[in-house]
């Protein structure tokens, strides 16, 4: 057996030390042996910033991932990705963990399932509709979607609308309303190509534009409703101005009045029409109007 002398002992190189486990991981491993009730107690009793509370939440979420996935499964054919739906389901699971009462005599899984399903239904009801749809119609859309697959397996074919209406106990009109609401759930993009056409075109290419002549026509109808309230001279001034394109000086020469008087009559007529069209009334001048008289003006005369 070889022996090393005291002065020839070689220095060993153990290599780099393994990195310490993250604090959250260590706490999670420490709590892994606890049951659901103990973990729920930690979540509900510890402050939000506590590492043990976060670790307990992570353990419970990982244990009930399958429950969330089963609640998400009926919605996998929706336009929302499965990953986003899982995140919504986890919110419902965390809500159930925070409100679960063991004294109620039920398990956490039985309590959490309706919470997760309710969170998913609220998400589709409140966040995914492009237009406002009544809640009964929203719920009917989900019922039609859930019943289509099982009914197709039962009939061996794609169920017709009459089959779905009979299965759900609703009328054909209610089913058509649900179909229309489902179309509003995922509106078509204006940049989407048109189906059934050889030429490349989008939906935006076939949509009409605002017609300025229609706006002008509506404005003229509104003016005509109060046109008779104007005096004939003010009507004549507006016709010369807006239809004839005449300047105020030309109008004054035609009517043999001053240009200042034309401007005053024009402003009065437009102000009257504007007030009637907008539904406003001009406020009367405060106090009695004082009447001016040329004789009341004082003049300075040379002494």
Secondary structure as a PSIPRED ss2 file (coil, helix, strand):
# PSIPRED VFORMAT (PSIPRED V4.0)

   1 X C   1.000  0.000  0.000
   2 X C   1.000  0.000  0.000
   3 X C   1.000  0.000  0.000
   4 X C   1.000  0.000  0.000
   5 X C   1.000  0.000  0.000
   6 X C   1.000  0.000  0.000
   7 X C   1.000  0.000  0.000
   8 X C   1.000  0.000  0.000
   9 X C   1.000  0.000  0.000
  10 X C   1.000  0.000  0.000
  11 X C   1.000  0.000  0.000
  12 X C   1.000  0.000  0.000
  13 X C   1.000  0.000  0.000
  14 X C   1.000  0.000  0.000
  15 X C   1.000  0.000  0.000
  16 X C   1.000  0.000  0.000
  17 X C   1.000  0.000  0.000
  18 X C   1.000  0.000  0.000
  19 X C   1.000  0.000  0.000
  20 X C   1.000  0.000  0.000
  21 X C   1.000  0.000  0.000
  22 X C   1.000  0.000  0.000
  23 X H   0.000  1.000  0.000
  24 X H   0.000  1.000  0.000
  25 X H   0.000  1.000  0.000
  26 X H   0.000  1.000  0.000
  27 X H   0.000  1.000  0.000
  28 X H   0.000  1.000  0.000
  29 X H   0.000  1.000  0.000
  30 X H   0.000  1.000  0.000
  31 X H   0.000  1.000  0.000
  32 X C   1.000  0.000  0.000
  33 X C   1.000  0.000  0.000
  34 X C   1.000  0.000  0.000
  35 X C   1.000  0.000  0.000
  36 X H   0.000  1.000  0.000
  37 X H   0.000  1.000  0.000
  38 X H   0.000  1.000  0.000
  39 X H   0.000  1.000  0.000
  40 X H   0.000  1.000  0.000
  41 X H   0.000  1.000  0.000
  42 X H   0.000  1.000  0.000
  43 X H   0.000  1.000  0.000
  44 X H   0.000  1.000  0.000
  45 X H   0.000  1.000  0.000
  46 X C   1.000  0.000  0.000
  47 X C   1.000  0.000  0.000
  48 X C   1.000  0.000  0.000
  49 X C   1.000  0.000  0.000
  50 X C   1.000  0.000  0.000
  51 X H   0.000  1.000  0.000
  52 X H   0.000  1.000  0.000
  53 X H   0.000  1.000  0.000
  54 X H   0.000  1.000  0.000
  55 X H   0.000  1.000  0.000
  56 X H   0.000  1.000  0.000
  57 X H   0.000  1.000  0.000
  58 X H   0.000  1.000  0.000
  59 X H   0.000  1.000  0.000
  60 X H   0.000  1.000  0.000
  61 X H   0.000  1.000  0.000
  62 X H   0.000  1.000  0.000
  63 X H   0.000  1.000  0.000
  64 X C   1.000  0.000  0.000
  65 X H   0.000  1.000  0.000
  66 X H   0.000  1.000  0.000
  67 X H   0.000  1.000  0.000
  68 X H   0.000  1.000  0.000
  69 X H   0.000  1.000  0.000
  70 X H   0.000  1.000  0.000
  71 X H   0.000  1.000  0.000
  72 X H   0.000  1.000  0.000
  73 X H   0.000  1.000  0.000
  74 X H   0.000  1.000  0.000
  75 X H   0.000  1.000  0.000
  76 X C   1.000  0.000  0.000
  77 X C   1.000  0.000  0.000
  78 X C   1.000  0.000  0.000
  79 X C   1.000  0.000  0.000
  80 X C   1.000  0.000  0.000
  81 X C   1.000  0.000  0.000
  82 X H   0.000  1.000  0.000
  83 X H   0.000  1.000  0.000
  84 X H   0.000  1.000  0.000
  85 X H   0.000  1.000  0.000
  86 X H   0.000  1.000  0.000
  87 X H   0.000  1.000  0.000
  88 X H   0.000  1.000  0.000
  89 X H   0.000  1.000  0.000
  90 X H   0.000  1.000  0.000
  91 X H   0.000  1.000  0.000
  92 X H   0.000  1.000  0.000
  93 X H   0.000  1.000  0.000
  94 X H   0.000  1.000  0.000
  95 X H   0.000  1.000  0.000
  96 X H   0.000  1.000  0.000
  97 X H   0.000  1.000  0.000
  98 X H   0.000  1.000  0.000
  99 X H   0.000  1.000  0.000
 100 X C   1.000  0.000  0.000
 101 X C   1.000  0.000  0.000
 102 X H   0.000  1.000  0.000
 103 X H   0.000  1.000  0.000
 104 X H   0.000  1.000  0.000
 105 X C   1.000  0.000  0.000
 106 X C   1.000  0.000  0.000
 107 X C   1.000  0.000  0.000
 108 X H   0.000  1.000  0.000
 109 X H   0.000  1.000  0.000
 110 X H   0.000  1.000  0.000
 111 X H   0.000  1.000  0.000
 112 X H   0.000  1.000  0.000
 113 X H   0.000  1.000  0.000
 114 X H   0.000  1.000  0.000
 115 X H   0.000  1.000  0.000
 116 X H   0.000  1.000  0.000
 117 X H   0.000  1.000  0.000
 118 X H   0.000  1.000  0.000
 119 X H   0.000  1.000  0.000
 120 X H   0.000  1.000  0.000
 121 X H   0.000  1.000  0.000
 122 X H   0.000  1.000  0.000
 123 X H   0.000  1.000  0.000
 124 X H   0.000  1.000  0.000
 125 X H   0.000  1.000  0.000
 126 X H   0.000  1.000  0.000
 127 X C   1.000  0.000  0.000
 128 X C   1.000  0.000  0.000
 129 X C   1.000  0.000  0.000
 130 X C   1.000  0.000  0.000
 131 X C   1.000  0.000  0.000
 132 X C   1.000  0.000  0.000
 133 X C   1.000  0.000  0.000
 134 X C   1.000  0.000  0.000
 135 X H   0.000  1.000  0.000
 136 X H   0.000  1.000  0.000
 137 X H   0.000  1.000  0.000
 138 X H   0.000  1.000  0.000
 139 X H   0.000  1.000  0.000
 140 X H   0.000  1.000  0.000
 141 X H   0.000  1.000  0.000
 142 X H   0.000  1.000  0.000
 143 X H   0.000  1.000  0.000
 144 X H   0.000  1.000  0.000
 145 X H   0.000  1.000  0.000
 146 X H   0.000  1.000  0.000
 147 X H   0.000  1.000  0.000
 148 X H   0.000  1.000  0.000
 149 X H   0.000  1.000  0.000
 150 X H   0.000  1.000  0.000
 151 X H   0.000  1.000  0.000
 152 X H   0.000  1.000  0.000
 153 X H   0.000  1.000  0.000
 154 X H   0.000  1.000  0.000
 155 X H   0.000  1.000  0.000
 156 X C   1.000  0.000  0.000
 157 X C   1.000  0.000  0.000
 158 X C   1.000  0.000  0.000
 159 X C   1.000  0.000  0.000
 160 X C   1.000  0.000  0.000
 161 X H   0.000  1.000  0.000
 162 X H   0.000  1.000  0.000
 163 X H   0.000  1.000  0.000
 164 X H   0.000  1.000  0.000
 165 X H   0.000  1.000  0.000
 166 X H   0.000  1.000  0.000
 167 X H   0.000  1.000  0.000
 168 X H   0.000  1.000  0.000
 169 X C   1.000  0.000  0.000
 170 X C   1.000  0.000  0.000
 171 X C   1.000  0.000  0.000
 172 X H   0.000  1.000  0.000
 173 X H   0.000  1.000  0.000
 174 X H   0.000  1.000  0.000
 175 X H   0.000  1.000  0.000
 176 X H   0.000  1.000  0.000
 177 X H   0.000  1.000  0.000
 178 X H   0.000  1.000  0.000
 179 X H   0.000  1.000  0.000
 180 X H   0.000  1.000  0.000
 181 X H   0.000  1.000  0.000
 182 X H   0.000  1.000  0.000
 183 X H   0.000  1.000  0.000
 184 X H   0.000  1.000  0.000
 185 X H   0.000  1.000  0.000
 186 X C   1.000  0.000  0.000
 187 X C   1.000  0.000  0.000
 188 X C   1.000  0.000  0.000
 189 X C   1.000  0.000  0.000
 190 X C   1.000  0.000  0.000
 191 X C   1.000  0.000  0.000
 192 X C   1.000  0.000  0.000
 193 X E   0.000  0.000  1.000
 194 X C   1.000  0.000  0.000
 195 X C   1.000  0.000  0.000
 196 X C   1.000  0.000  0.000
 197 X C   1.000  0.000  0.000
 198 X C   1.000  0.000  0.000
 199 X C   1.000  0.000  0.000
 200 X C   1.000  0.000  0.000
 201 X C   1.000  0.000  0.000
 202 X E   0.000  0.000  1.000
 203 X H   0.000  1.000  0.000
 204 X H   0.000  1.000  0.000
 205 X H   0.000  1.000  0.000
 206 X H   0.000  1.000  0.000
 207 X C   1.000  0.000  0.000
 208 X C   1.000  0.000  0.000
 209 X C   1.000  0.000  0.000
 210 X C   1.000  0.000  0.000
 211 X C   1.000  0.000  0.000
 212 X H   0.000  1.000  0.000
 213 X H   0.000  1.000  0.000
 214 X H   0.000  1.000  0.000
 215 X H   0.000  1.000  0.000
 216 X H   0.000  1.000  0.000
 217 X H   0.000  1.000  0.000
 218 X H   0.000  1.000  0.000
 219 X H   0.000  1.000  0.000
 220 X H   0.000  1.000  0.000
 221 X H   0.000  1.000  0.000
 222 X H   0.000  1.000  0.000
 223 X H   0.000  1.000  0.000
 224 X H   0.000  1.000  0.000
 225 X H   0.000  1.000  0.000
 226 X H   0.000  1.000  0.000
 227 X H   0.000  1.000  0.000
 228 X C   1.000  0.000  0.000
 229 X C   1.000  0.000  0.000
 230 X C   1.000  0.000  0.000
 231 X C   1.000  0.000  0.000
 232 X H   0.000  1.000  0.000
 233 X H   0.000  1.000  0.000
 234 X H   0.000  1.000  0.000
 235 X H   0.000  1.000  0.000
 236 X H   0.000  1.000  0.000
 237 X H   0.000  1.000  0.000
 238 X H   0.000  1.000  0.000
 239 X H   0.000  1.000  0.000
 240 X H   0.000  1.000  0.000
 241 X H   0.000  1.000  0.000
 242 X H   0.000  1.000  0.000
 243 X H   0.000  1.000  0.000
 244 X C   1.000  0.000  0.000
 245 X C   1.000  0.000  0.000
 246 X C   1.000  0.000  0.000
 247 X C   1.000  0.000  0.000
 248 X H   0.000  1.000  0.000
 249 X H   0.000  1.000  0.000
 250 X H   0.000  1.000  0.000
 251 X H   0.000  1.000  0.000
 252 X H   0.000  1.000  0.000
 253 X H   0.000  1.000  0.000
 254 X H   0.000  1.000  0.000
 255 X H   0.000  1.000  0.000
 256 X C   1.000  0.000  0.000
 257 X C   1.000  0.000  0.000
 258 X C   1.000  0.000  0.000
 259 X H   0.000  1.000  0.000
 260 X H   0.000  1.000  0.000
 261 X H   0.000  1.000  0.000
 262 X H   0.000  1.000  0.000
 263 X H   0.000  1.000  0.000
 264 X H   0.000  1.000  0.000
 265 X H   0.000  1.000  0.000
 266 X H   0.000  1.000  0.000
 267 X H   0.000  1.000  0.000
 268 X H   0.000  1.000  0.000
 269 X H   0.000  1.000  0.000
 270 X H   0.000  1.000  0.000
 271 X H   0.000  1.000  0.000
 272 X H   0.000  1.000  0.000
 273 X H   0.000  1.000  0.000
 274 X H   0.000  1.000  0.000
 275 X H   0.000  1.000  0.000
 276 X H   0.000  1.000  0.000
 277 X H   0.000  1.000  0.000
 278 X H   0.000  1.000  0.000
 279 X C   1.000  0.000  0.000
 280 X C   1.000  0.000  0.000
 281 X C   1.000  0.000  0.000
 282 X C   1.000  0.000  0.000
 283 X C   1.000  0.000  0.000
 284 X C   1.000  0.000  0.000
 285 X C   1.000  0.000  0.000
 286 X C   1.000  0.000  0.000
 287 X C   1.000  0.000  0.000
 288 X C   1.000  0.000  0.000
 289 X C   1.000  0.000  0.000
 290 X C   1.000  0.000  0.000
 291 X C   1.000  0.000  0.000
 292 X C   1.000  0.000  0.000
 293 X C   1.000  0.000  0.000
 294 X H   0.000  1.000  0.000
 295 X H   0.000  1.000  0.000
 296 X H   0.000  1.000  0.000
 297 X C   1.000  0.000  0.000
 298 X C   1.000  0.000  0.000
 299 X C   1.000  0.000  0.000
 300 X C   1.000  0.000  0.000
 301 X C   1.000  0.000  0.000
 302 X C   1.000  0.000  0.000
 303 X C   1.000  0.000  0.000
